[in-house]
């Protein structure tokens, strides 16, 4: 199985997903990334996921489809998916396709995490 180079870690109760490799996003790589995202959505124990897009410069419609499927799987499990560090081109793509009303977006990955942790604590009490 081809590995996509996704890196994931839990920080302040949020699963952060980062891309290690973005130069060779052919269809096989997009499919592999999609499967890894599905696996992470199915296995995580947290209720927030942050996808850090800092290394993604271009995105195909196939990759957008993978993100839609990932978001659906996560949402079905009660998980909220947030995206951060999008290029202006990718932000525009999400606006044009109206996916900006489906996904949550953040400016930077770490600035808001402590606040999010407090909100998660407040809801659980």
MOPAC internal coordinates of N, CA, C and O (Angstrom, degrees):
PM7 1SCF
backbone

  N    0.0000 0     0.00 0     0.00 0    0    0    0
  C    1.4580 1     0.00 0     0.00 0    1    0    0
  C    1.5287 1   109.26 1     0.00 0    2    1    0
  O    1.2310 1   120.95 1   -46.17 1    3    2    1
  N    1.3049 1   115.79 1   133.83 1    3    2    1
  C    1.4547 1   120.88 1   178.44 1    5    3    2
  C    1.5203 1   108.76 1   -74.13 1    6    5    3
  O    1.2310 1   120.27 1   -44.53 1    7    6    5
  N    1.3163 1   117.09 1   135.47 1    7    6    5
  C    1.4662 1   120.49 1   178.31 1    9    7    6
  C    1.5205 1   109.47 1   -95.88 1   10    9    7
  O    1.2310 1   120.63 1   -38.67 1   11   10    9
  N    1.3145 1   116.41 1   141.33 1   11   10    9
  C    1.4626 1   120.65 1  -175.24 1   13   11   10
  C    1.5115 1   112.93 1   -87.89 1   14   13   11
  O    1.2310 1   120.51 1   162.72 1   15   14   13
  N    1.3106 1   116.63 1   -17.28 1   15   14   13
  C    1.4480 1   117.98 1  -175.75 1   17   15   14
  C    1.5131 1   113.01 1    82.62 1   18   17   15
  O    1.2310 1   120.22 1  -158.01 1   19   18   17
  N    1.3341 1   117.18 1    21.99 1   19   18   17
  C    1.4570 1   119.56 1   173.42 1   21   19   18
  C    1.5213 1   108.69 1   -71.23 1   22   21   19
  O    1.2310 1   121.27 1   -39.96 1   23   22   21
  N    1.3028 1   115.17 1   140.04 1   23   22   21
  C    1.4551 1   121.87 1   175.04 1   25   23   22
  C    1.5222 1   105.85 1  -116.97 1   26   25   23
  O    1.2310 1   120.42 1   -48.47 1   27   26   25
  N    1.3216 1   116.80 1   131.53 1   27   26   25
  C    1.4631 1   119.06 1   177.64 1   29   27   26
  C    1.5130 1   109.55 1  -134.09 1   30   29   27
  O    1.2310 1   121.76 1   -35.84 1   31   30   29
  N    1.3278 1   114.23 1   144.16 1   31   30   29
  C    1.4652 1   120.76 1   176.95 1   33   31   30
  C    1.5188 1   108.58 1  -155.41 1   34   33   31
  O    1.2310 1   120.76 1   -26.77 1   35   34   33
  N    1.3063 1   116.14 1   153.23 1   35   34   33
  C    1.4605 1   121.13 1   176.35 1   37   35   34
  C    1.5160 1   108.26 1   -95.97 1   38   37   35
  O    1.2310 1   120.67 1   -51.73 1   39   38   37
  N    1.3214 1   116.32 1   128.27 1   39   38   37
  C    1.4604 1   123.36 1  -179.66 1   41   39   38
  C    1.5184 1   107.58 1  -135.94 1   42   41   39
  O    1.2310 1   120.23 1   -57.48 1   43   42   41
  N    1.3282 1   117.17 1   122.52 1   43   42   41
  C    1.4691 1   122.28 1  -178.33 1   45   43   42
  C    1.5305 1   111.54 1    51.61 1   46   45   43
  O    1.2310 1   120.12 1  -140.56 1   47   46   45
  N    1.3149 1   117.37 1    39.44 1   47   46   45
  C    1.4549 1   121.12 1   176.87 1   49   47   46
  C    1.5156 1   115.04 1    76.21 1   50   49   47
  O    1.2310 1   120.06 1  -166.11 1   51   50   49
  N    1.3321 1   117.48 1    13.89 1   51   50   49
  C    1.4626 1   122.32 1   179.18 1   53   51   50
  C    1.5234 1   108.17 1  -122.35 1   54   53   51
  O    1.2310 1   120.36 1   -48.75 1   55   54   53
  N    1.3305 1   116.91 1   131.25 1   55   54   53
  C    1.4558 1   120.86 1   175.08 1   57   55   54
  C    1.5247 1   108.07 1   -79.63 1   58   57   55
  O    1.2310 1   120.63 1   -61.65 1   59   58   57
  N    1.3300 1   116.40 1   118.35 1   59   58   57
  C    1.4642 1   121.36 1   179.46 1   61   59   58
  C    1.5218 1   107.83 1  -103.09 1   62   61   59
  O    1.2310 1   121.09 1   -53.04 1   63   62   61
  N    1.3115 1   115.53 1   126.96 1   63   62   61
  C    1.4570 1   122.05 1   178.62 1   65   63   62
  C    1.5187 1   107.94 1  -113.79 1   66   65   63
  O    1.2310 1   121.06 1   -51.89 1   67   66   65
  N    1.3139 1   115.58 1   128.11 1   67   66   65
  C    1.4598 1   122.05 1  -179.78 1   69   67   66
  C    1.5225 1   108.34 1  -127.59 1   70   69   67
  O    1.2310 1   120.74 1   -24.74 1   71   70   69
  N    1.3097 1   116.18 1   155.26 1   71   70   69
  C    1.4540 1   122.15 1   179.04 1   73   71   70
  C    1.5179 1   108.64 1  -103.05 1   74   73   71
  O    1.2310 1   121.10 1   -54.25 1   75   74   73
  N    1.3162 1   115.50 1   125.75 1   75   74   73
  C    1.4516 1   119.79 1   178.91 1   77   75   74
  C    1.5201 1   110.86 1   -86.36 1   78   77   75
  O    1.2310 1   120.04 1   145.09 1   79   78   77
  N    1.3200 1   117.54 1   -34.91 1   79   78   77
  C    1.4605 1   123.15 1  -175.11 1   81   79   78
  C    1.5313 1   109.65 1  -126.83 1   82   81   79
  O    1.2310 1   120.52 1   -50.84 1   83   82   81
  N    1.3147 1   116.60 1   129.16 1   83   82   81
  C    1.4676 1   118.92 1   179.37 1   85   83   82
  C    1.5230 1   112.54 1  -134.01 1   86   85   83
  O    1.2310 1   119.53 1  -176.56 1   87   86   85
  N    1.2980 1   118.51 1     3.44 1   87   86   85
  C    1.4552 1   119.81 1  -174.05 1   89   87   86
  C    1.5221 1   113.28 1   -80.19 1   90   89   87
  O    1.2310 1   119.58 1   155.40 1   91   90   89
  N    1.3262 1   118.41 1   -24.60 1   91   90   89
  C    1.4548 1   120.58 1  -174.92 1   93   91   90
  C    1.5275 1   110.18 1  -122.17 1   94   93   91
  O    1.2310 1   120.32 1  -112.94 1   95   94   93
  N    1.3083 1   116.99 1    67.06 1   95   94   93
  C    1.4579 1   120.55 1  -178.28 1   97   95   94
  C    1.5212 1   110.40 1   -92.84 1   98   97   95
  O    1.2310 1   121.02 1  -117.67 1   99   98   97
  N    1.3398 1   115.65 1    62.33 1   99   98   97
  C    1.4577 1   119.87 1   174.31 1  101   99   98
  C    1.5301 1   108.41 1   -76.84 1  102  101   99
  O    1.2310 1   120.28 1    -2.57 1  103  102  101
  N    1.3237 1   117.08 1   177.43 1  103  102  101
  C    1.4602 1   120.43 1  -175.05 1  105  103  102
  C    1.5260 1   112.24 1   -59.80 1  106  105  103
  O    1.2310 1   120.06 1   141.13 1  107  106  105
  N    1.3226 1   117.48 1   -38.87 1  107  106  105
  C    1.4671 1   120.01 1   178.83 1  109  107  106
  C    1.5307 1   110.64 1   -62.75 1  110  109  107
  O    1.2310 1   120.38 1   138.62 1  111  110  109
  N    1.3284 1   116.89 1   -41.38 1  111  110  109
  C    1.4618 1   120.65 1   179.18 1  113  111  110
  C    1.5269 1   110.74 1   -67.06 1  114  113  111
  O    1.2310 1   120.28 1   138.27 1  115  114  113
  N    1.3232 1   117.07 1   -41.73 1  115  114  113
  C    1.4694 1   120.90 1   178.12 1  117  115  114
  C    1.5289 1   110.17 1   -60.89 1  118  117  115
  O    1.2310 1   120.29 1   137.30 1  119  118  117
  N    1.3213 1   117.06 1   -42.70 1  119  118  117
  C    1.4642 1   120.46 1   177.84 1  121  119  118
  C    1.5265 1   111.35 1   -63.01 1  122  121  119
  O    1.2310 1   120.54 1   139.05 1  123  122  121
  N    1.3248 1   116.57 1   -40.95 1  123  122  121
  C    1.4663 1   121.23 1   179.18 1  125  123  122
  C    1.5227 1   110.61 1   -64.94 1  126  125  123
  O    1.2310 1   120.52 1   134.76 1  127  126  125
  N    1.3271 1   116.62 1   -45.24 1  127  126  125
  C    1.4650 1   120.69 1   177.22 1  129  127  126
  C    1.5247 1   109.86 1   -59.15 1  130  129  127
  O    1.2310 1   120.72 1   135.35 1  131  130  129
  N    1.3323 1   116.23 1   -44.65 1  131  130  129
  C    1.4628 1   120.16 1   179.80 1  133  131  130
  C    1.5135 1   112.01 1   -58.50 1  134  133  131
  O    1.2310 1   120.46 1   136.45 1  135  134  133
  N    1.3284 1   116.73 1   -43.55 1  135  134  133
  C    1.4658 1   120.34 1   179.24 1  137  135  134
  C    1.5237 1   111.21 1   -66.00 1  138  137  135
  O    1.2310 1   120.31 1   139.01 1  139  138  137
  N    1.3210 1   117.00 1   -40.99 1  139  138  137
  C    1.4661 1   119.84 1   178.47 1  141  139  138
  C    1.5264 1   111.12 1   -64.94 1  142  141  139
  O    1.2310 1   120.02 1   140.94 1  143  142  141
  N    1.3322 1   117.57 1   -39.06 1  143  142  141
  C    1.4617 1   120.60 1   177.16 1  145  143  142
  C    1.5295 1   110.54 1   -64.07 1  146  145  143
  O    1.2310 1   120.45 1   137.15 1  147  146  145
  N    1.3385 1   116.74 1   -42.85 1  147  146  145
  C    1.4680 1   120.62 1   177.75 1  149  147  146
  C    1.5295 1   110.77 1   -60.50 1  150  149  147
  O    1.2310 1   120.79 1   136.66 1  151  150  149
  N    1.3258 1   116.09 1   -43.34 1  151  150  149
  C    1.4660 1   120.53 1   179.29 1  153  151  150
  C    1.5237 1   111.35 1   -62.84 1  154  153  151
  O    1.2310 1   120.52 1   138.67 1  155  154  153
  N    1.3371 1   116.61 1   -41.33 1  155  154  153
  C    1.4653 1   119.45 1   178.49 1  157  155  154
  C    1.5247 1   111.21 1   -65.51 1  158  157  155
  O    1.2310 1   120.29 1   138.36 1  159  158  157
  N    1.3285 1   117.06 1   -41.64 1  159  158  157
  C    1.4685 1   120.34 1   178.86 1  161  159  158
  C    1.5212 1   110.91 1   -63.51 1  162  161  159
  O    1.2310 1   120.48 1   145.00 1  163  162  161
  N    1.3260 1   116.68 1   -35.00 1  163  162  161
  C    1.4622 1   120.55 1  -178.25 1  165  163  162
  C    1.5242 1   113.05 1   -76.85 1  166  165  163
  O    1.2310 1   120.15 1   151.98 1  167  166  165
  N    1.3253 1   117.31 1   -28.02 1  167  166  165
  C    1.4632 1   119.31 1  -171.59 1  169  167  166
  C    1.5260 1   115.41 1  -105.77 1  170  169  167
  O    1.2310 1   119.45 1   166.72 1  171  170  169
  N    1.3284 1   118.65 1   -13.28 1  171  170  169
  C    1.4618 1   119.30 1  -175.37 1  173  171  170
  C    1.5221 1   111.57 1   -69.28 1  174  173  171
  O    1.2310 1   121.60 1   -29.86 1  175  174  173
  N    1.3092 1   114.54 1   150.14 1  175  174  173
  C    1.4694 1   121.29 1   179.04 1  177  175  174
  C    1.5312 1   111.89 1  -101.75 1  178  177  175
  O    1.2310 1   119.95 1   177.66 1  179  178  177
  N    1.3368 1   117.70 1    -2.34 1  179  178  177
  C    1.4607 1   121.52 1  -178.55 1  181  179  178
  C    1.5237 1   109.95 1   -95.80 1  182  181  179
  O    1.2310 1   120.50 1   -13.50 1  183  182  181
  N    1.3347 1   116.65 1   166.50 1  183  182  181
  C    1.4606 1   119.31 1  -179.96 1  185  183  182
  C    1.5320 1   113.04 1  -109.88 1  186  185  183
  O    1.2310 1   120.28 1  -170.16 1  187  186  185
  N    1.3254 1   117.07 1     9.84 1  187  186  185
  C    1.4699 1   121.98 1   175.91 1  189  187  186
  C    1.5255 1   108.64 1  -135.30 1  190  189  187
  O    1.2310 1   121.02 1   -44.62 1  191  190  189
  N    1.3182 1   115.66 1   135.38 1  191  190  189
  C    1.4631 1   121.69 1   175.50 1  193  191  190
  C    1.5260 1   107.83 1  -126.69 1  194  193  191
  O    1.2310 1   121.23 1   -44.77 1  195  194  193
  N    1.3215 1   115.26 1   135.23 1  195  194  193
  C    1.4563 1   121.84 1   176.11 1  197  195  194
  C    1.5250 1   108.28 1  -116.81 1  198  197  195
  O    1.2310 1   120.66 1   -57.69 1  199  198  197
  N    1.3269 1   116.35 1   122.31 1  199  198  197
  C    1.4601 1   121.74 1   177.22 1  201  199  198
  C    1.5190 1   106.94 1  -102.29 1  202  201  199
  O    1.2310 1   120.89 1   -67.93 1  203  202  201
  N    1.3278 1   115.89 1   112.07 1  203  202  201
  C    1.4672 1   122.00 1  -178.79 1  205  203  202
  C    1.5276 1   108.38 1   -87.22 1  206  205  203
  O    1.2310 1   120.61 1   -66.29 1  207  206  205
  N    1.3147 1   116.45 1   113.71 1  207  206  205
  C    1.4635 1   122.60 1  -174.58 1  209  207  206
  C    1.5275 1   112.32 1   -96.07 1  210  209  207
  O    1.2310 1   119.81 1  -159.70 1  211  210  209
  N    1.3273 1   117.98 1    20.30 1  211  210  209
  C    1.4627 1   120.66 1  -172.62 1  213  211  210
  C    1.5213 1   113.39 1   -61.92 1  214  213  211
  O    1.2310 1   119.37 1   157.35 1  215  214  213
  N    1.3204 1   118.80 1   -22.65 1  215  214  213
  C    1.4682 1   120.61 1  -179.19 1  217  215  214
  C    1.5307 1   112.96 1  -102.87 1  218  217  215
  O    1.2310 1   119.87 1  -179.20 1  219  218  217
  N    1.3098 1   117.86 1     0.80 1  219  218  217
  C    1.4620 1   121.33 1  -179.07 1  221  219  218
  C    1.5290 1   108.70 1   -95.51 1  222  221  219
  O    1.2310 1   121.11 1   -64.50 1  223  222  221
  N    1.3129 1   115.47 1   115.50 1  223  222  221
  C    1.4689 1   120.09 1   179.77 1  225  223  222
  C    1.5198 1   112.37 1  -101.19 1  226  225  223
  O    1.2310 1   120.23 1   144.06 1  227  226  225
  N    1.3184 1   117.17 1   -35.94 1  227  226  225
  C    1.4577 1   123.08 1   179.26 1  229  227  226
  C    1.5132 1   108.64 1  -129.36 1  230  229  227
  O    1.2310 1   120.89 1   -30.72 1  231  230  229
  N    1.3273 1   115.91 1   149.28 1  231  230  229
  C    1.4496 1   118.62 1  -179.06 1  233  231  230
  C    1.5273 1   109.06 1  -139.47 1  234  233  231
  O    1.2310 1   120.91 1   -50.31 1  235  234  233
  N    1.3194 1   115.87 1   129.69 1  235  234  233
  C    1.4537 1   121.16 1   177.93 1  237  235  234
  C    1.5243 1   110.22 1   -83.83 1  238  237  235
  O    1.2310 1   120.96 1   -13.94 1  239  238  237
  N    1.3204 1   115.78 1   166.06 1  239  238  237
  C    1.4565 1   119.35 1   176.51 1  241  239  238
  C    1.5256 1   110.41 1   -64.25 1  242  241  239
  O    1.2310 1   120.43 1   149.16 1  243  242  241
  N    1.3307 1   116.78 1   -30.84 1  243  242  241
  C    1.4733 1   119.65 1   176.72 1  245  243  242
  C    1.5231 1   110.98 1   -63.38 1  246  245  243
  O    1.2310 1   120.14 1   140.68 1  247  246  245
  N    1.3231 1   117.33 1   -39.32 1  247  246  245
  C    1.4663 1   120.82 1   178.39 1  249  247  246
  C    1.5199 1   110.35 1   -68.84 1  250  249  247
  O    1.2310 1   119.96 1   140.98 1  251  250  249
  N    1.3196 1   117.68 1   -39.02 1  251  250  249
  C    1.4642 1   120.71 1   175.58 1  253  251  250
  C    1.5284 1   109.46 1   -58.87 1  254  253  251
  O    1.2310 1   120.93 1   136.63 1  255  254  253
  N    1.3256 1   115.83 1   -43.37 1  255  254  253
  C    1.4683 1   120.00 1   177.49 1  257  255  254
  C    1.5165 1   112.27 1   -59.93 1  258  257  255
  O    1.2310 1   120.48 1   140.79 1  259  258  257
  N    1.3292 1   116.69 1   -39.21 1  259  258  257
  C    1.4698 1   120.18 1   177.72 1  261  259  258
  C    1.5261 1   110.73 1   -63.43 1  262  261  259
  O    1.2310 1   120.35 1   139.55 1  263  262  261
  N    1.3318 1   116.93 1   -40.45 1  263  262  261
  C    1.4687 1   120.24 1   178.22 1  265  263  262
  C    1.5293 1   111.21 1   -66.33 1  266  265  263
  O    1.2310 1   120.23 1   142.48 1  267  266  265
  N    1.3220 1   117.16 1   -37.52 1  267  266  265
  C    1.4665 1   120.45 1   177.61 1  269  267  266
  C    1.5250 1   109.90 1   -63.04 1  270  269  267
  O    1.2310 1   120.16 1   133.29 1  271  270  269
  N    1.3330 1   117.30 1   -46.71 1  271  270  269
  C    1.4646 1   121.03 1   178.94 1  273  271  270
  C    1.5256 1   111.76 1   -63.31 1  274  273  271
  O    1.2310 1   120.63 1   139.20 1  275  274  273
  N    1.3248 1   116.39 1   -40.80 1  275  274  273
  C    1.4615 1   122.13 1   177.61 1  277  275  274
  C    1.5246 1   110.56 1   -61.05 1  278  277  275
  O    1.2310 1   120.70 1   133.00 1  279  278  277
  N    1.3224 1   116.27 1   -47.00 1  279  278  277
  C    1.4593 1   121.16 1  -179.86 1  281  279  278
  C    1.5328 1   110.74 1   -61.77 1  282  281  279
  O    1.2310 1   120.22 1   138.78 1  283  282  281
  N    1.3309 1   117.18 1   -41.22 1  283  282  281
  C    1.4620 1   120.50 1   179.24 1  285  283  282
  C    1.5244 1   110.77 1   -63.07 1  286  285  283
  O    1.2310 1   120.63 1   133.85 1  287  286  285
  N    1.3238 1   116.40 1   -46.15 1  287  286  285
  C    1.4713 1   120.50 1   179.73 1  289  287  286
  C    1.5275 1   110.36 1   -60.31 1  290  289  287
  O    1.2310 1   120.68 1   134.95 1  291  290  289
  N    1.3360 1   116.30 1   -45.05 1  291  290  289
  C    1.4617 1   120.48 1   179.96 1  293  291  290
  C    1.5279 1   111.04 1   -65.08 1  294  293  291
  O    1.2310 1   120.49 1   133.90 1  295  294  293
  N    1.3158 1   116.67 1   -46.10 1  295  294  293
  C    1.4656 1   121.23 1  -179.17 1  297  295  294
  C    1.5255 1   111.02 1   -61.17 1  298  297  295
  O    1.2310 1   120.58 1   139.68 1  299  298  297
  N    1.3213 1   116.50 1   -40.32 1  299  298  297
  C    1.4649 1   120.07 1   177.57 1  301  299  298
  C    1.5251 1   111.87 1   -60.63 1  302  301  299
  O    1.2310 1   120.18 1   154.17 1  303  302  301
  N    1.3203 1   117.26 1   -25.83 1  303  302  301
  C    1.4734 1   121.71 1   178.65 1  305  303  302
  C    1.5391 1   111.68 1   -94.91 1  306  305  303
  O    1.2310 1   119.91 1  -173.81 1  307  306  305
  N    1.3447 1   117.78 1     6.19 1  307  306  305
  C    1.4553 1   120.53 1   179.54 1  309  307  306
  C    1.5119 1   113.94 1    81.47 1  310  309  307
  O    1.2310 1   120.62 1  -159.28 1  311  310  309
  N    1.3205 1   116.43 1    20.72 1  311  310  309
  C    1.4618 1   122.40 1  -178.06 1  313  311  310
  C    1.5213 1   109.11 1  -103.61 1  314  313  311
  O    1.2310 1   120.51 1   -44.43 1  315  314  313
  N    1.3303 1   116.63 1   135.57 1  315  314  313
  C    1.4602 1   121.87 1   175.58 1  317  315  314
  C    1.5180 1   109.03 1   -96.99 1  318  317  315
  O    1.2310 1   120.66 1   -49.20 1  319  318  317
  N    1.3316 1   116.34 1   130.80 1  319  318  317
  C    1.4569 1   122.15 1   179.71 1  321  319  318
  C    1.5227 1   108.84 1  -105.24 1  322  321  319
  O    1.2310 1   121.03 1   -50.31 1  323  322  321
  N    1.3305 1   115.63 1   129.69 1  323  322  321
  C    1.4601 1   122.67 1   176.88 1  325  323  322
  C    1.5247 1   108.10 1  -118.75 1  326  325  323
  O    1.2310 1   120.64 1   -34.27 1  327  326  325
  N    1.3273 1   116.38 1   145.73 1  327  326  325
  C    1.4629 1   122.23 1   175.00 1  329  327  326
  C    1.5196 1   108.32 1  -116.48 1  330  329  327
  O    1.2310 1   120.37 1   -35.43 1  331  330  329
  N    1.3299 1   116.91 1   144.57 1  331  330  329
  C    1.4572 1   120.05 1   177.65 1  333  331  330
  C    1.5252 1   110.21 1  -141.12 1  334  333  331
  O    1.2310 1   121.52 1   -13.45 1  335  334  333
  N    1.3227 1   114.69 1   166.55 1  335  334  333
  C    1.4700 1   123.13 1   177.70 1  337  335  334
  C    1.5219 1   113.03 1    58.50 1  338  337  335
  O    1.2310 1   120.38 1  -136.30 1  339  338  337
  N    1.3096 1   116.88 1    43.70 1  339  338  337
  C    1.4512 1   120.81 1   177.39 1  341  339  338
  C    1.5247 1   110.12 1   -81.39 1  342  341  339
  O    1.2310 1   120.55 1   -36.38 1  343  342  341
  N    1.3338 1   116.56 1   143.62 1  343  342  341
  C    1.4627 1   119.84 1   172.19 1  345  343  342
  C    1.5205 1   107.98 1   -70.31 1  346  345  343
  O    1.2310 1   120.50 1   -16.63 1  347  346  345
  N    1.3099 1   116.66 1   163.37 1  347  346  345
  C    1.4727 1   119.45 1   179.08 1  349  347  346
  C    1.5251 1   110.62 1   -63.44 1  350  349  347
  O    1.2310 1   120.02 1   147.07 1  351  350  349
  N    1.3431 1   117.56 1   -32.93 1  351  350  349
  C    1.4613 1   120.69 1   179.35 1  353  351  350
  C    1.5290 1   111.50 1   -66.81 1  354  353  351
  O    1.2310 1   120.75 1   137.70 1  355  354  353
  N    1.3197 1   116.18 1   -42.30 1  355  354  353
  C    1.4655 1   119.36 1   179.59 1  357  355  354
  C    1.5229 1   110.22 1   -70.88 1  358  357  355
  O    1.2310 1   119.83 1   142.30 1  359  358  357
  N    1.3173 1   117.92 1   -37.70 1  359  358  357
  C    1.4664 1   120.74 1   175.16 1  361  359  358
  C    1.5236 1   110.25 1   -59.38 1  362  361  359
  O    1.2310 1   120.83 1   136.90 1  363  362  361
  N    1.3111 1   116.02 1   -43.10 1  363  362  361
  C    1.4670 1   120.65 1   178.85 1  365  363  362
  C    1.5290 1   110.59 1   -64.01 1  366  365  363
  O    1.2310 1   120.14 1   139.60 1  367  366  365
  N    1.3280 1   117.34 1   -40.40 1  367  366  365
  C    1.4657 1   121.17 1   177.27 1  369  367  366
  C    1.5251 1   110.52 1   -58.64 1  370  369  367
  O    1.2310 1   120.20 1   134.98 1  371  370  369
  N    1.3280 1   117.23 1   -45.02 1  371  370  369
  C    1.4588 1   120.45 1   178.79 1  373  371  370
  C    1.5289 1   111.59 1   -64.69 1  374  373  371
  O    1.2310 1   120.02 1   144.29 1  375  374  373
  N    1.3319 1   117.57 1   -35.71 1  375  374  373
  C    1.4653 1   120.54 1   177.54 1  377  375  374
  C    1.5227 1   110.85 1   -68.66 1  378  377  375
  O    1.2310 1   120.13 1   133.22 1  379  378  377
  N    1.3243 1   117.35 1   -46.78 1  379  378  377
  C    1.4642 1   121.42 1  -177.94 1  381  379  378
  C    1.5231 1   111.16 1   -61.15 1  382  381  379
  O    1.2310 1   120.42 1   139.44 1  383  382  381
  N    1.3162 1   116.81 1   -40.56 1  383  382  381
  C    1.4665 1   121.50 1  -179.39 1  385  383  382
  C    1.5258 1   112.44 1   -83.65 1  386  385  383
  O    1.2310 1   120.97 1   179.19 1  387  386  385
  N    1.3134 1   115.76 1    -0.81 1  387  386  385
  C    1.4656 1   123.44 1  -178.72 1  389  387  386
  C    1.5281 1   113.26 1    63.42 1  390  389  387
  O    1.2310 1   120.74 1  -160.65 1  391  390  389
  N    1.2969 1   116.18 1    19.35 1  391  390  389
  C    1.4608 1   119.71 1   175.39 1  393  391  390
  C    1.5238 1   111.42 1   -76.79 1  394  393  391
  O    1.2310 1   120.69 1   169.87 1  395  394  393
  N    1.3205 1   116.28 1   -10.13 1  395  394  393
  C    1.4618 1   118.90 1   175.80 1  397  395  394
  C    1.5260 1   110.98 1   -66.62 1  398  397  395
  O    1.2310 1   120.10 1   164.02 1  399  398  397
  N    1.3335 1   117.42 1   -15.98 1  399  398  397
  C    1.4647 1   119.87 1   175.50 1  401  399  398
  C    1.5243 1   111.68 1   -90.76 1  402  401  399
  O    1.2310 1   120.04 1   172.74 1  403  402  401
  N    1.3350 1   117.54 1    -7.26 1  403  402  401
  C    1.4622 1   122.54 1   179.98 1  405  403  402
  C    1.5228 1   111.11 1   -99.96 1  406  405  403
  O    1.2310 1   120.69 1   138.49 1  407  406  405
  N    1.3296 1   116.29 1   -41.51 1  407  406  405
  C    1.4584 1   122.28 1  -175.98 1  409  407  406
  C    1.5231 1   111.06 1   -98.39 1  410  409  407
  O    1.2310 1   121.11 1   -22.10 1  411  410  409
  N    1.3296 1   115.48 1   157.90 1  411  410  409
  C    1.4567 1   122.39 1   172.59 1  413  411  410
  C    1.5275 1   107.71 1   -99.90 1  414  413  411
  O    1.2310 1   120.75 1   -38.68 1  415  414  413
  N    1.3287 1   116.18 1   141.32 1  415  414  413
  C    1.4608 1   121.19 1  -178.72 1  417  415  414
  C    1.5227 1   110.09 1  -125.57 1  418  417  415
  O    1.2310 1   120.73 1   -36.87 1  419  418  417
  N    1.3303 1   116.20 1   143.13 1  419  418  417
  C    1.4648 1   124.11 1   177.77 1  421  419  418
  C    1.5137 1   108.05 1  -130.37 1  422  421  419
  O    1.2310 1   120.95 1   -26.95 1  423  422  421
  N    1.3353 1   115.80 1   153.05 1  423  422  421
  C    1.4660 1   120.17 1   179.72 1  425  423  422
  C    1.5190 1   112.15 1   -71.41 1  426  425  423
  O    1.2310 1   120.82 1   125.50 1  427  426  425
  N    1.3039 1   116.03 1   -54.50 1  427  426  425
  C    1.4626 1   120.43 1  -176.90 1  429  427  426
  C    1.5165 1   109.31 1  -129.51 1  430  429  427
  O    1.2310 1   120.01 1   -25.75 1  431  430  429
  N    1.3179 1   117.58 1   154.25 1  431  430  429
  C    1.4576 1   118.77 1  -172.98 1  433  431  430
  C    1.5117 1   115.36 1   -74.24 1  434  433  431
  O    1.2310 1   119.02 1   147.99 1  435  434  433
  N    1.3011 1   119.48 1   -32.01 1  435  434  433
  C    1.4598 1   119.37 1  -168.08 1  437  435  434
  C    1.5195 1   114.61 1  -106.66 1  438  437  435
  O    1.2310 1   119.78 1   159.85 1  439  438  437
  N    1.3059 1   118.03 1   -20.15 1  439  438  437
  C    1.4581 1   120.48 1  -175.57 1  441  439  438
  C    1.5279 1   112.09 1   -61.35 1  442  441  439
  O    1.2310 1   119.52 1   142.74 1  443  442  441
  N    1.3040 1   118.52 1   -37.26 1  443  442  441
  C    1.4602 1   121.13 1  -175.35 1  445  443  442
  C    1.5283 1   114.00 1   -97.98 1  446  445  443
  O    1.2310 1   118.99 1   175.53 1  447  446  445
  N    1.3244 1   119.53 1    -4.47 1  447  446  445
  C    1.4601 1   120.80 1  -176.24 1  449  447  446
  C    1.5280 1   114.51 1   -62.34 1  450  449  447
  O    1.2310 1   118.67 1   135.98 1  451  450  449
  N    1.3400 1   120.15 1   -44.02 1  451  450  449
  C    1.4690 1   117.71 1   177.88 1  453  451  450
  C    1.5318 1   112.75 1   -59.62 1  454  453  451
  O    1.2310 1   119.89 1   141.99 1  455  454  453
  N    1.3288 1   117.82 1   -38.01 1  455  454  453
  C    1.4578 1   120.98 1   177.43 1  457  455  454
  C    1.5215 1   110.28 1   -64.83 1  458  457  455
  O    1.2310 1   120.14 1   137.67 1  459  458  457
  N    1.3119 1   117.33 1   -42.33 1  459  458  457
  C    1.4514 1   121.42 1   178.54 1  461  459  458
  C    1.5204 1   110.79 1   -61.79 1  462  461  459
  O    1.2310 1   119.89 1   139.68 1  463  462  461
  N    1.3087 1   117.82 1   -40.32 1  463  462  461
  C    1.4652 1   122.44 1   178.22 1  465  463  462
  C    1.5140 1   109.92 1   -59.63 1  466  465  463
  O    1.2310 1   119.93 1   136.97 1  467  466  465
  N    1.3309 1   117.74 1   -43.03 1  467  466  465
  C    1.4574 1   121.52 1   179.56 1  469  467  466
  C    1.5332 1   110.59 1   -64.42 1  470  469  467
  O    1.2310 1   120.14 1   140.60 1  471  470  469
  N    1.3307 1   117.34 1   -39.40 1  471  470  469
  C    1.4722 1   120.28 1   178.72 1  473  471  470
  C    1.5200 1   111.02 1   -65.19 1  474  473  471
  O    1.2310 1   120.62 1   140.69 1  475  474  473
  N    1.3307 1   116.42 1   -39.31 1  475  474  473
  C    1.4639 1   120.52 1   178.79 1  477  475  474
  C    1.5275 1   109.07 1   -64.46 1  478  477  475
  O    1.2310 1   119.42 1   137.06 1  479  478  477
  N    1.3492 1   118.72 1   -42.94 1  479  478  477
  C    1.4549 1   122.67 1   177.66 1  481  479  478
  C    1.5249 1   110.98 1   -60.56 1  482  481  479
  O    1.2310 1   120.26 1   135.59 1  483  482  481
  N    1.3462 1   117.11 1   -44.41 1  483  482  481
  C    1.4422 1   121.91 1  -176.81 1  485  483  482
  C    1.5368 1   110.85 1   -63.27 1  486  485  483
  O    1.2310 1   119.98 1   142.44 1  487  486  485
  N    1.3197 1   117.63 1   -37.56 1  487  486  485
  C    1.4569 1   121.00 1   179.68 1  489  487  486
  C    1.5176 1   112.54 1   -70.65 1  490  489  487
  O    1.2310 1   120.26 1   150.87 1  491  490  489
  N    1.3092 1   117.10 1   -29.13 1  491  490  489
  C    1.4574 1   119.95 1  -176.28 1  493  491  490
  C    1.5295 1   112.73 1   -83.60 1  494  493  491
  O    1.2310 1   119.92 1   169.37 1  495  494  493
  N    1.3295 1   117.75 1   -10.63 1  495  494  493
  C    1.4723 1   119.30 1  -179.97 1  497  495  494
  C    1.5069 1   111.13 1   -96.81 1  498  497  495
  O    1.2310 1   120.10 1   180.00 1  499  498  497

